[in-house]
């Protein structure tokens, strides 16, 4: 397990070195991260929103990208990422911040996430469920909700899905589903409260 986490950190640093201070496209990130590129991108693009101080203006584009990655996990290479998404560039300055946060957090988690109950990750039918759940979470992250720290609700399960797929950790997958249910419940509650508030205005 440590080898994969270490490989993830090494790949992140290698991407920064290869960028040489220039902006990096999503296509370059996918190629640079190798076979587990989609899982690594789930981690890379969601971890910045797992903390109170977040990078502003990135939740919507990153959420849309994560939603597309979810469809690829669900349906395999039959779903191609649109060129305009592959060409989406992340500035070196922001990429450096994202990589720094990602490496710090994955380093702390390396003793808790490892290969176990791998069939819960690799089963083809369950992979469709994983991908569709990730897609929904991506769209939730992309929503411009005027609620403080609302991105965290979607970001944590997305990051854990990424770690679980990266490490073939079925226990982590179950944790990701638990946090996903919490996210959807809170979102549904907010929508219901919003409707109740609007209804009271017209009574």
VEXGUPA-84440 format. One record per atom (N, C-alpha, C): residue number from 1; residue in three letters; atom name; z, x, y. Coordinates in nm, 3 decimals. Atoms other than C-alpha are relative to their C-alpha. Example, Ala and Ser with C-alpha at 12.3 -4.5 7.8 and 13.67 -1.06 7.14 Angstrom:
BEGIN
 pos code site      pz      px      py
   1  ala    N   0.000   0.089  -0.119
   1  ala   CA   0.780   1.230  -0.450
   1  ala    C   0.000   0.090   0.120
   2  ser    N  -0.006  -0.082  -0.119
   2  ser   CA   0.714   1.367  -0.106
   2  ser    C   0.073  -0.077   0.109
# end
This chain:
BEGIN
 pos code site      pz      px      py
   1  unk    N   0.000   0.083  -0.120
   1  unk   CA   0.000   0.000   0.000
   1  unk    C   0.000   0.087   0.125
   2  unk    N  -0.009  -0.087  -0.116
   2  unk   CA   0.097   0.276   0.240
   2  unk    C  -0.135   0.065   0.028
   3  unk    N   0.129  -0.065  -0.018
   3  unk   CA  -0.243   0.434   0.177
   3  unk    C  -0.093  -0.087   0.082
   4  unk    N   0.090   0.088  -0.075
   4  unk   CA  -0.426   0.127   0.307
   4  unk    C   0.043  -0.013   0.145
   5  unk    N  -0.049   0.009  -0.137
   5  unk   CA  -0.203   0.090   0.612
   5  unk    C  -0.030   0.129   0.074
   6  unk    N   0.032  -0.128  -0.062
   6  unk   CA  -0.244   0.459   0.680
   6  unk    C  -0.150   0.011   0.028
   7  unk    N   0.144  -0.003  -0.019
   7  unk   CA  -0.620   0.422   0.633
   7  unk    C  -0.040  -0.087   0.119
   8  unk    N   0.026   0.088  -0.115
   8  unk   CA  -0.615   0.133   0.882
   8  unk    C   0.029   0.074   0.130
   9  unk    N  -0.036  -0.075  -0.121
   9  unk   CA  -0.434   0.348   1.139
   9  unk    C  -0.098   0.114   0.026
  10  unk    N   0.096  -0.110  -0.015
  10  unk   CA  -0.667   0.641   1.071
  10  unk    C  -0.134  -0.052   0.053
  11  unk    N   0.127   0.058  -0.045
  11  unk   CA  -0.973   0.415   1.115
  11  unk    C   0.007  -0.039   0.147
  12  unk    N  -0.016   0.038  -0.139
  12  unk   CA  -0.835   0.284   1.443
  12  unk    C  -0.012   0.121   0.093
  13  unk    N   0.005  -0.122  -0.083
  13  unk   CA  -0.784   0.633   1.581
  13  unk    C  -0.140   0.061  -0.001
  14  unk    N   0.136  -0.054   0.010
  14  unk   CA  -1.126   0.740   1.454
  14  unk    C  -0.096  -0.078   0.090
  15  unk    N   0.084   0.082  -0.088
  15  unk   CA  -1.285   0.447   1.640
  15  unk    C   0.018   0.040   0.146
  16  unk    N  -0.026  -0.043  -0.138
  16  unk   CA  -1.117   0.554   1.962
  16  unk    C  -0.065   0.135   0.029
  17  unk    N   0.061  -0.131  -0.020
  17  unk   CA  -1.233   0.911   1.914
  17  unk    C  -0.152  -0.011   0.011
  18  unk    N   0.146   0.016  -0.001
  18  unk   CA  -1.590   0.798   1.840
  18  unk    C  -0.048  -0.068   0.128
  19  unk    N   0.039   0.072  -0.122
  19  unk   CA  -1.592   0.572   2.148
  19  unk    C  -0.015   0.094   0.119
  20  unk    N   0.007  -0.100  -0.107
  20  unk   CA  -1.538   0.874   2.375
  20  unk    C   0.015  -0.063   0.139
  21  unk    N  -0.028   0.062  -0.129
  21  unk   CA  -1.401   0.656   2.652
  21  unk    C  -0.095  -0.112   0.039
  22  unk    N   0.098   0.103  -0.033
  22  unk   CA  -1.689   0.404   2.636
  22  unk    C   0.039  -0.134  -0.064
  23  unk    N  -0.023   0.132   0.059
  23  unk   CA  -1.688   0.029   2.564
  23  unk    C  -0.053  -0.002  -0.144
  24  unk    N   0.036   0.006   0.141
  24  unk   CA  -1.714  -0.063   2.194
  24  unk    C  -0.038  -0.143  -0.037
  25  unk    N   0.044   0.133   0.041
  25  unk   CA  -1.908  -0.357   2.046
  25  unk    C   0.072  -0.042  -0.128
  26  unk    N  -0.062   0.052   0.122
  26  unk   CA  -1.771  -0.584   1.772
  26  unk    C  -0.073   0.051  -0.124
  27  unk    N   0.079  -0.050   0.113
  27  unk   CA  -2.054  -0.470   1.543
  27  unk    C   0.044   0.142  -0.036
  28  unk    N  -0.046  -0.137   0.023
  28  unk   CA  -1.940  -0.108   1.585
  28  unk    C   0.138  -0.001  -0.066
  29  unk    N  -0.133   0.011   0.060
  29  unk   CA  -1.582  -0.212   1.503
  29  unk    C  -0.009  -0.036  -0.147
  30  unk    N   0.015   0.044   0.139
  30  unk   CA  -1.690  -0.392   1.185
  30  unk    C  -0.049   0.114  -0.089
  31  unk    N   0.055  -0.111   0.078
  31  unk   CA  -1.896  -0.096   1.066
  31  unk    C   0.102   0.113  -0.015
  32  unk    N  -0.096  -0.109   0.002
  32  unk   CA  -1.624   0.152   1.155
  32  unk    C   0.120  -0.026  -0.089
  33  unk    N  -0.118   0.035   0.079
  33  unk   CA  -1.355  -0.038   0.965
  33  unk    C  -0.029  -0.012  -0.150
  34  unk    N   0.036  -0.006   0.141
  34  unk   CA  -1.548  -0.040   0.637
  34  unk    C   0.013  -0.131  -0.076
  35  unk    N   0.002   0.116   0.090
  35  unk   CA  -1.510  -0.276   0.337
  35  unk    C   0.101  -0.107   0.039
  36  unk    N  -0.104   0.095  -0.039
  36  unk   CA  -1.191  -0.437   0.463
  36  unk    C  -0.008  -0.029   0.150
  37  unk    N   0.018   0.015  -0.144
  37  unk   CA  -1.337  -0.469   0.813
  37  unk    C   0.044  -0.134   0.054
  38  unk    N  -0.036   0.133  -0.049
  38  unk   CA  -1.285  -0.844   0.842
  38  unk    C   0.152  -0.017   0.005
  39  unk    N  -0.146   0.008   0.001
  39  unk   CA  -0.918  -0.823   0.742
  39  unk    C   0.059   0.086   0.110
  40  unk    N  -0.049  -0.090  -0.105
  40  unk   CA  -0.867  -0.528   0.975
  40  unk    C  -0.022  -0.060   0.139
  41  unk    N   0.026   0.064  -0.129
  41  unk   CA  -1.029  -0.721   1.261
  41  unk    C   0.097  -0.114   0.026
  42  unk    N  -0.102   0.105  -0.017
  42  unk   CA  -0.792  -1.013   1.198
  42  unk    C   0.127   0.059   0.058
  43  unk    N  -0.120  -0.067  -0.050
  43  unk   CA  -0.506  -0.771   1.253
  43  unk    C  -0.022   0.049   0.143
  44  unk    N   0.028  -0.065  -0.128
  44  unk   CA  -0.667  -0.588   1.543
  44  unk    C  -0.009  -0.100   0.115
  45  unk    N   0.025   0.095  -0.108
  45  unk   CA  -0.766  -0.899   1.741
  45  unk    C   0.112  -0.101   0.020
  46  unk    N  -0.110   0.097  -0.015
  46  unk   CA  -0.451  -1.107   1.681
  46  unk    C   0.132   0.064   0.040
  47  unk    N  -0.128  -0.064  -0.031
  47  unk   CA  -0.167  -0.855   1.711
  47  unk    C   0.032   0.009   0.150
  48  unk    N  -0.034  -0.005  -0.144
  48  unk   CA  -0.201  -0.823   2.092
  48  unk    C   0.066  -0.127   0.051
  49  unk    N  -0.058   0.128  -0.044
  49  unk   CA  -0.094  -1.190   2.114
  49  unk    C   0.131  -0.031  -0.074
  50  unk    N  -0.127   0.017   0.071
  50  unk   CA   0.213  -1.142   1.891
  50  unk    C   0.118   0.053   0.078
  51  unk    N  -0.107  -0.051  -0.085
  51  unk   CA   0.420  -1.016   2.180
  51  unk    C   0.003  -0.079   0.131
  52  unk    N  -0.012   0.080  -0.124
  52  unk   CA   0.551  -1.179   2.500
  52  unk    C  -0.096   0.042   0.110
  53  unk    N   0.092  -0.048  -0.104
  53  unk   CA   0.344  -0.957   2.732
  53  unk    C  -0.136   0.022  -0.065
  54  unk    N   0.130  -0.001   0.065
  54  unk   CA  -0.020  -1.018   2.640
  54  unk    C  -0.109   0.043   0.097
  55  unk    N   0.114  -0.038  -0.083
  55  unk   CA  -0.359  -0.900   2.763
  55  unk    C  -0.067  -0.127   0.048
  56  unk    N   0.055   0.126  -0.050
  56  unk   CA  -0.481  -1.182   2.991
  56  unk    C  -0.152  -0.008  -0.015
  57  unk    N   0.144   0.024   0.003
  57  unk   CA  -0.825  -1.339   2.948
  57  unk    C  -0.069   0.030  -0.131
  58  unk    N   0.063  -0.038   0.126
  58  unk   CA  -0.880  -1.231   2.589
  58  unk    C   0.021  -0.101  -0.113
  59  unk    N  -0.030   0.091   0.110
  59  unk   CA  -0.736  -1.518   2.383
  59  unk    C  -0.119  -0.087  -0.037
  60  unk    N   0.114   0.087   0.031
  60  unk   CA  -1.047  -1.737   2.414
  60  unk    C  -0.111   0.075  -0.073
  61  unk    N   0.105  -0.069   0.075
  61  unk   CA  -1.315  -1.480   2.319
  61  unk    C   0.048   0.054  -0.134
  62  unk    N  -0.052  -0.052   0.126
  62  unk   CA  -1.094  -1.320   2.054
  62  unk    C   0.020  -0.114  -0.100
  63  unk    N  -0.021   0.115   0.088
  63  unk   CA  -1.004  -1.665   1.914
  63  unk    C  -0.130  -0.048  -0.062
  64  unk    N   0.131   0.042   0.050
  64  unk   CA  -1.372  -1.759   1.881
  64  unk    C  -0.051   0.099  -0.105
  65  unk    N   0.042  -0.102   0.096
  65  unk   CA  -1.449  -1.429   1.708
  65  unk    C   0.078  -0.014  -0.130
  66  unk    N  -0.083   0.016   0.120
  66  unk   CA  -1.157  -1.481   1.468
  66  unk    C  -0.040  -0.124  -0.079
  67  unk    N   0.047   0.121   0.068
  67  unk   CA  -1.283  -1.833   1.392
  67  unk    C  -0.126   0.029  -0.081
  68  unk    N   0.122  -0.037   0.073
  68  unk   CA  -1.623  -1.691   1.294
  68  unk    C   0.033   0.088  -0.121
  69  unk    N  -0.041  -0.085   0.112
  69  unk   CA  -1.453  -1.427   1.078
  69  unk    C   0.058  -0.087  -0.112
  70  unk    N  -0.054   0.093   0.099
  70  unk   CA  -1.267  -1.711   0.904
  70  unk    C  -0.109  -0.066  -0.082
  71  unk    N   0.110   0.063   0.074
  71  unk   CA  -1.597  -1.879   0.812
  71  unk    C  -0.064   0.100  -0.096
  72  unk    N   0.056  -0.103   0.090
  72  unk   CA  -1.722  -1.550   0.664
  72  unk    C   0.093   0.024  -0.119
  73  unk    N  -0.095  -0.016   0.111
  73  unk   CA  -1.404  -1.514   0.457
  73  unk    C  -0.012  -0.118  -0.095
  74  unk    N   0.010   0.121   0.082
  74  unk   CA  -1.449  -1.873   0.336
  74  unk    C  -0.129  -0.005  -0.080
  75  unk    N   0.131   0.021   0.062
  75  unk   CA  -1.820  -1.863   0.258
  75  unk    C  -0.078   0.129  -0.025
  76  unk    N   0.063  -0.128   0.030
  76  unk   CA  -1.898  -1.492   0.225
  76  unk    C  -0.110   0.035   0.098
  77  unk    N   0.106  -0.052  -0.087
  77  unk   CA  -2.203  -1.318   0.365
  77  unk    C  -0.108  -0.102   0.031
  78  unk    N   0.098   0.103  -0.035
  78  unk   CA  -2.395  -1.645   0.377
  78  unk    C   0.014  -0.043   0.145
  79  unk    N  -0.022   0.030  -0.142
  79  unk   CA  -2.242  -1.693   0.721
  79  unk    C  -0.010   0.130   0.078
  80  unk    N   0.020  -0.120  -0.080
  80  unk   CA  -2.370  -1.437   0.968
  80  unk    C   0.060  -0.018   0.138
  81  unk    N  -0.052   0.006  -0.136
  81  unk   CA  -2.195  -1.359   1.290
  81  unk    C  -0.117   0.004   0.098
  82  unk    N   0.109   0.001  -0.099
  82  unk   CA  -2.424  -1.448   1.583
  82  unk    C  -0.008   0.133   0.075
  83  unk    N   0.022  -0.128  -0.066
  83  unk   CA  -2.576  -1.151   1.763
  83  unk    C   0.081   0.012   0.129
  84  unk    N  -0.073  -0.009  -0.127
  84  unk   CA  -2.410  -1.244   2.092
  84  unk    C   0.147   0.031  -0.022
  85  unk    N  -0.139  -0.036   0.033
  85  unk   CA  -2.073  -1.212   1.918
  85  unk    C   0.007   0.146  -0.044
  86  unk    N   0.002  -0.140   0.044
  86  unk   CA  -2.164  -0.885   1.747
  86  unk    C  -0.017   0.096   0.117
  87  unk    N   0.024  -0.084  -0.117
  87  unk   CA  -2.278  -0.751   2.083
  87  unk    C   0.115  -0.003   0.101
  88  unk    N  -0.114   0.010  -0.089
  88  unk   CA  -1.951  -0.853   2.249
  88  unk    C   0.073   0.134   0.006
  89  unk    N  -0.062  -0.131  -0.015
  89  unk   CA  -1.794  -0.538   2.392
  89  unk    C   0.143  -0.010   0.051
  90  unk    N  -0.138  -0.013  -0.044
  90  unk   CA  -1.431  -0.446   2.437
  90  unk    C   0.011   0.130   0.079
  91  unk    N  -0.011  -0.121  -0.081
  91  unk   CA  -1.354  -0.204   2.715
  91  unk    C   0.090   0.102  -0.069
  92  unk    N  -0.078  -0.106   0.064
  92  unk   CA  -1.214   0.131   2.603
  92  unk    C   0.147  -0.010   0.040
  93  unk    N  -0.138   0.011  -0.050
  93  unk   CA  -0.905   0.075   2.818
  93  unk    C   0.077  -0.105  -0.080
  94  unk    N  -0.068   0.106   0.074
  94  unk   CA  -0.822  -0.254   2.645
  94  unk    C   0.007   0.033  -0.149
  95  unk    N  -0.001  -0.038   0.142
  95  unk   CA  -0.920  -0.122   2.301
  95  unk    C   0.112   0.099  -0.029
  96  unk    N  -0.106  -0.099   0.016
  96  unk   CA  -0.681   0.168   2.347
  96  unk    C   0.137  -0.068  -0.008
  97  unk    N  -0.127   0.075   0.002
  97  unk   CA  -0.396  -0.076   2.424
  97  unk    C   0.016  -0.077  -0.131
  98  unk    N  -0.004   0.081   0.122
  98  unk   CA  -0.486  -0.300   2.130
  98  unk    C   0.028   0.087  -0.122
  99  unk    N  -0.020  -0.091   0.113
  99  unk   CA  -0.506  -0.009   1.886
  99  unk    C   0.143   0.052  -0.003
 100  unk    N  -0.136  -0.051  -0.008
 100  unk   CA  -0.172   0.128   2.007
 100  unk    C   0.100  -0.103  -0.053
 101  unk    N  -0.089   0.107   0.046
 101  unk   CA   0.002  -0.208   1.953
 101  unk    C  -0.017  -0.023  -0.150
 102  unk    N   0.028   0.027   0.142
 102  unk   CA  -0.168  -0.260   1.614
 102  unk    C   0.063   0.106  -0.090
 103  unk    N  -0.054  -0.108   0.082
 103  unk   CA  -0.065   0.080   1.480
 103  unk    C   0.153  -0.006  -0.005
 104  unk    N  -0.146   0.008  -0.004
 104  unk   CA   0.297   0.038   1.594
 104  unk    C   0.053  -0.111  -0.090
 105  unk    N  -0.049   0.114   0.078
 105  unk   CA   0.335  -0.305   1.433
 105  unk    C  -0.027   0.018  -0.149
 106  unk    N   0.030  -0.020   0.142
 106  unk   CA   0.156  -0.223   1.106
 106  unk    C   0.087   0.110  -0.061
 107  unk    N  -0.088  -0.106   0.049
 107  unk   CA   0.368   0.091   1.077
 107  unk    C   0.137  -0.056  -0.036
 108  unk    N  -0.130   0.062   0.028
 108  unk   CA   0.684  -0.123   1.091
 108  unk    C  -0.006  -0.090  -0.123
 109  unk    N   0.013   0.096   0.110
 109  unk   CA   0.547  -0.367   0.831
 109  unk    C  -0.037   0.064  -0.133
 110  unk    N   0.059  -0.062   0.119
 110  unk   CA   0.426  -0.110   0.578
 110  unk    C   0.092  -0.007  -0.122
 111  unk    N  -0.092   0.007   0.113
 111  unk   CA   0.741  -0.144   0.363
 111  unk    C   0.016  -0.143  -0.053
 112  unk    N  -0.020   0.141   0.037
 112  unk   CA   0.723  -0.525   0.346
 112  unk    C  -0.127  -0.066  -0.055
 113  unk    N   0.126   0.058   0.045
 113  unk   CA   0.354  -0.590   0.272
 113  unk    C  -0.064   0.094  -0.101
 114  unk    N   0.060  -0.083   0.104
 114  unk   CA   0.208  -0.464  -0.057
 114  unk    C  -0.062  -0.092  -0.106
 115  unk    N   0.074   0.079   0.099
 115  unk   CA  -0.007  -0.577  -0.351
 115  unk    C   0.096  -0.070  -0.098
 116  unk    N  -0.079   0.082   0.094
 116  unk   CA   0.161  -0.862  -0.545
 116  unk    C  -0.061  -0.140   0.000
 117  unk    N   0.060   0.133   0.013
 117  unk   CA   0.048  -1.204  -0.672
 117  unk    C  -0.143   0.000   0.058
 118  unk    N   0.131  -0.021  -0.063
 118  unk   CA  -0.302  -1.079  -0.587
 118  unk    C  -0.098  -0.114  -0.026
 119  unk    N   0.091   0.112   0.030
 119  unk   CA  -0.468  -1.382  -0.751
 119  unk    C   0.003  -0.104   0.112
 120  unk    N  -0.008   0.095  -0.112
 120  unk   CA  -0.346  -1.589  -0.454
 120  unk    C  -0.090   0.042   0.116
 121  unk    N   0.090  -0.051  -0.105
 121  unk   CA  -0.563  -1.369  -0.232
 121  unk    C  -0.144  -0.002  -0.046
 122  unk    N   0.135  -0.025   0.048
 122  unk   CA  -0.866  -1.307  -0.453
 122  unk    C  -0.070  -0.121  -0.062
 123  unk    N   0.061   0.119   0.062
 123  unk   CA  -0.921  -1.649  -0.614
 123  unk    C  -0.107  -0.059   0.092
 124  unk    N   0.110   0.047  -0.086
 124  unk   CA  -1.262  -1.775  -0.486
 124  unk    C   0.028  -0.132   0.070
 125  unk    N  -0.029   0.130  -0.062
 125  unk   CA  -1.142  -2.131  -0.425
 125  unk    C   0.106   0.016   0.109
 126  unk    N  -0.104  -0.024  -0.100
 126  unk   CA  -0.830  -2.012  -0.245
 126  unk    C  -0.055   0.077   0.120
 127  unk    N   0.061  -0.074  -0.111
 127  unk   CA  -1.044  -1.775  -0.037
 127  unk    C  -0.065  -0.095   0.100
 128  unk    N   0.058   0.101  -0.090
 128  unk   CA  -1.225  -2.080   0.102
 128  unk    C   0.109  -0.062   0.085
 129  unk    N  -0.114   0.056  -0.075
 129  unk   CA  -0.888  -2.229   0.199
 129  unk    C   0.051   0.099   0.103
 130  unk    N  -0.046  -0.103  -0.095
 130  unk   CA  -0.779  -1.900   0.357
 130  unk    C  -0.093   0.005   0.121
 131  unk    N   0.098  -0.013  -0.107
 131  unk   CA  -1.100  -1.875   0.557
 131  unk    C   0.000  -0.118   0.095
 132  unk    N   0.001   0.120  -0.085
 132  unk   CA  -1.093  -2.235   0.681
 132  unk    C   0.127  -0.008   0.085
 133  unk    N  -0.126  -0.001  -0.077
 133  unk   CA  -0.727  -2.203   0.785
 133  unk    C  -0.009   0.102   0.113
 134  unk    N   0.018  -0.103  -0.103
 134  unk   CA  -0.810  -1.881   0.972
 134  unk    C  -0.092  -0.052   0.110
 135  unk    N   0.092   0.056  -0.099
 135  unk   CA  -1.099  -2.062   1.142
 135  unk    C   0.073  -0.096   0.094
 136  unk    N  -0.077   0.094  -0.082
 136  unk   CA  -0.867  -2.340   1.262
 136  unk    C   0.096   0.074   0.093
 137  unk    N  -0.093  -0.079  -0.083
 137  unk   CA  -0.612  -2.086   1.385
 137  unk    C  -0.074   0.072   0.111
 138  unk    N   0.080  -0.066  -0.103
 138  unk   CA  -0.886  -1.900   1.569
 138  unk    C  -0.032  -0.093   0.115
 139  unk    N   0.030   0.097  -0.106
 139  unk   CA  -0.984  -2.214   1.755
 139  unk    C   0.125  -0.037   0.080
 140  unk    N  -0.126   0.026  -0.072
 140  unk   CA  -0.618  -2.283   1.838
 140  unk    C   0.030   0.113   0.098
 141  unk    N  -0.021  -0.115  -0.088
 141  unk   CA  -0.588  -1.930   1.979
 141  unk    C  -0.094  -0.005   0.120
 142  unk    N   0.100   0.004  -0.107
 142  unk   CA  -0.903  -1.991   2.183
 142  unk    C   0.029  -0.109   0.103
 143  unk    N  -0.029   0.110  -0.093
 143  unk   CA  -0.761  -2.308   2.342
 143  unk    C   0.076   0.050   0.122
 144  unk    N  -0.072  -0.042  -0.122
 144  unk   CA  -0.658  -2.252   2.706
 144  unk    C   0.120  -0.091   0.028
 145  unk    N  -0.117   0.087  -0.015
 145  unk   CA  -0.321  -2.423   2.663
 145  unk    C   0.090   0.051   0.112
 146  unk    N  -0.087  -0.042  -0.113
 146  unk   CA  -0.104  -2.418   2.979
 146  unk    C   0.147   0.004  -0.040
 147  unk    N  -0.137  -0.005   0.053
 147  unk   CA   0.207  -2.347   2.772
 147  unk    C   0.037   0.146  -0.023
 148  unk    N  -0.039  -0.140   0.017
 148  unk   CA   0.393  -2.013   2.789
 148  unk    C   0.015   0.039  -0.147
 149  unk    N  -0.012  -0.059   0.133
 149  unk   CA   0.363  -1.802   2.472
 149  unk    C  -0.061  -0.085  -0.111
 150  unk    N   0.060   0.085   0.103
 150  unk   CA   0.156  -2.070   2.293
 150  unk    C  -0.092   0.079  -0.093
 151  unk    N   0.089  -0.081   0.084
 151  unk   CA  -0.082  -1.801   2.166
 151  unk    C   0.072   0.061  -0.120
 152  unk    N  -0.077  -0.062   0.108
 152  unk   CA   0.197  -1.654   1.954
 152  unk    C  -0.001  -0.087  -0.125
 153  unk    N  -0.003   0.092   0.113
 153  unk   CA   0.200  -1.965   1.733
 153  unk    C  -0.119   0.020  -0.093
 154  unk    N   0.120  -0.023   0.082
 154  unk   CA  -0.156  -1.893   1.615
 154  unk    C  -0.015   0.147  -0.038
 155  unk    N   0.023  -0.144   0.021
 155  unk   CA  -0.148  -1.513   1.644
 155  unk    C   0.077   0.054  -0.121
 156  unk    N  -0.080  -0.054   0.111
 156  unk   CA   0.133  -1.448   1.394
 156  unk    C  -0.061  -0.032  -0.137
 157  unk    N   0.063   0.026   0.130
 157  unk   CA  -0.024  -1.633   1.098
 157  unk    C  -0.134   0.071  -0.016
 158  unk    N   0.127  -0.072   0.009
 158  unk   CA  -0.363  -1.477   1.182
 158  unk    C   0.022   0.146  -0.039
 159  unk    N  -0.029  -0.141   0.031
 159  unk   CA  -0.215  -1.126   1.177
 159  unk    C   0.049   0.016  -0.144
 160  unk    N  -0.053  -0.010   0.136
 160  unk   CA  -0.029  -1.194   0.851
 160  unk    C  -0.108  -0.029  -0.103
 161  unk    N   0.116   0.020   0.088
 161  unk   CA  -0.344  -1.336   0.691
 161  unk    C  -0.078   0.131  -0.014
 162  unk    N   0.073  -0.126   0.003
 162  unk   CA  -0.515  -1.010   0.787
 162  unk    C   0.070   0.104  -0.085
 163  unk    N  -0.078  -0.095   0.080
 163  unk   CA  -0.235  -0.797   0.639
 163  unk    C  -0.003  -0.037  -0.148
 164  unk    N   0.000   0.047   0.139
 164  unk   CA  -0.226  -1.011   0.323
 164  unk    C  -0.132   0.031  -0.069
 165  unk    N   0.132  -0.027   0.057
 165  unk   CA  -0.601  -0.978   0.267
 165  unk    C  -0.024   0.150  -0.012
 166  unk    N   0.015  -0.146   0.003
 166  unk   CA  -0.594  -0.607   0.351
 166  unk    C   0.073   0.061  -0.120
 167  unk    N  -0.085  -0.057   0.105
 167  unk   CA  -0.318  -0.544   0.095
 167  unk    C   0.001  -0.079  -0.130
 168  unk    N  -0.002   0.087   0.118
 168  unk   CA  -0.393  -0.823  -0.160
 168  unk    C   0.141  -0.048  -0.031
 169  unk    N  -0.140   0.042   0.012
 169  unk   CA  -0.042  -0.957  -0.098
 169  unk    C   0.009  -0.153   0.003
 170  unk    N  -0.008   0.145   0.010
 170  unk   CA  -0.006  -1.314  -0.225
 170  unk    C   0.123  -0.058   0.067
 171  unk    N  -0.121   0.048  -0.066
 171  unk   CA   0.349  -1.345  -0.092
 171  unk    C  -0.022  -0.011   0.150
 172  unk    N   0.030   0.004  -0.143
 172  unk   CA   0.228  -1.262   0.258
 172  unk    C  -0.093  -0.117   0.033
 173  unk    N   0.088   0.116  -0.019
 173  unk   CA  -0.043  -1.528   0.217
 173  unk    C   0.083  -0.127   0.013
 174  unk    N  -0.086   0.119  -0.006
 174  unk   CA   0.228  -1.788   0.151
 174  unk    C   0.075  -0.006   0.133
 175  unk    N  -0.067  -0.005  -0.131
 175  unk   CA   0.416  -1.674   0.462
 175  unk    C  -0.098  -0.042   0.110
 176  unk    N   0.102   0.035  -0.100
 176  unk   CA   0.092  -1.704   0.662
 176  unk    C  -0.024  -0.150   0.002
 177  unk    N   0.019   0.145   0.005
 177  unk   CA   0.047  -2.062   0.541
 177  unk    C   0.120  -0.074   0.059
 178  unk    N  -0.119   0.063  -0.059
 178  unk   CA   0.405  -2.148   0.633
 178  unk    C  -0.004   0.003   0.152
 179  unk    N   0.010  -0.013  -0.146
 179  unk   CA   0.353  -2.017   0.987
 179  unk    C  -0.117  -0.082   0.055
 180  unk    N   0.114   0.083  -0.042
 180  unk   CA   0.016  -2.196   1.004
 180  unk    C   0.042  -0.146   0.012
 181  unk    N  -0.049   0.139  -0.005
 181  unk   CA   0.183  -2.528   0.922
 181  unk    C   0.088  -0.021   0.123
 182  unk    N  -0.084   0.009  -0.120
 182  unk   CA   0.439  -2.461   1.195
 182  unk    C  -0.086  -0.008   0.125
 183  unk    N   0.091   0.000  -0.115
 183  unk   CA   0.159  -2.386   1.441
 183  unk    C  -0.067  -0.136   0.017
 184  unk    N   0.070   0.128  -0.008
 184  unk   CA  -0.032  -2.705   1.356
 184  unk    C   0.096  -0.114   0.034
 185  unk    N  -0.100   0.103  -0.030
 185  unk   CA   0.287  -2.914   1.367
 185  unk    C   0.035   0.000   0.149
 186  unk    N  -0.034  -0.011  -0.143
 186  unk   CA   0.382  -2.785   1.713
 186  unk    C  -0.116  -0.048   0.086
 187  unk    N   0.118   0.043  -0.076
 187  unk   CA   0.026  -2.838   1.838
 187  unk    C  -0.015  -0.152  -0.004
 188  unk    N   0.009   0.146   0.012
 188  unk   CA   0.020  -3.195   1.702
 188  unk    C   0.110  -0.068   0.082
 189  unk    N  -0.111   0.056  -0.078
 189  unk   CA   0.360  -3.260   1.861
 189  unk    C  -0.031   0.004   0.149
 190  unk    N   0.036  -0.012  -0.142
 190  unk   CA   0.236  -3.134   2.198
 190  unk    C  -0.106  -0.101   0.039
 191  unk    N   0.105   0.099  -0.027
 191  unk   CA  -0.073  -3.355   2.175
 191  unk    C   0.061  -0.140   0.006
 192  unk    N  -0.064   0.132   0.002
 192  unk   CA   0.143  -3.656   2.084
 192  unk    C   0.084  -0.022   0.125
 193  unk    N  -0.082   0.012  -0.121
 193  unk   CA   0.387  -3.589   2.368
 193  unk    C  -0.087  -0.017   0.124
 194  unk    N   0.093   0.014  -0.112
 194  unk   CA   0.092  -3.552   2.604
 194  unk    C  -0.054  -0.141   0.010
 195  unk    N   0.050   0.138   0.001
 195  unk   CA  -0.046  -3.890   2.499
 195  unk    C   0.108  -0.097   0.045
 196  unk    N  -0.111   0.087  -0.040
 196  unk   CA   0.296  -4.050   2.536
 196  unk    C   0.025   0.008   0.150
 197  unk    N  -0.019  -0.018  -0.144
 197  unk   CA   0.327  -3.901   2.884
 197  unk    C  -0.106  -0.072   0.080
 198  unk    N   0.110   0.069  -0.070
 198  unk   CA  -0.014  -4.034   2.988
 198  unk    C   0.018  -0.151  -0.009
 199  unk    N  -0.019   0.145   0.018
 199  unk   CA   0.066  -4.376   2.843
 199  unk    C   0.108  -0.053   0.093
 200  unk    N  -0.110   0.044  -0.086
 200  unk   CA   0.391  -4.395   3.041
 200  unk    C  -0.043  -0.010   0.147
 201  unk    N   0.048   0.005  -0.139
 201  unk   CA   0.200  -4.332   3.364
 201  unk    C  -0.069  -0.131   0.032
 202  unk    N   0.077   0.123  -0.022
 202  unk   CA  -0.003  -4.649   3.314
 202  unk    C   0.079  -0.126  -0.037
 203  unk    N  -0.082   0.117   0.032
 203  unk   CA   0.285  -4.874   3.215
 203  unk    C   0.065  -0.059   0.125
# end
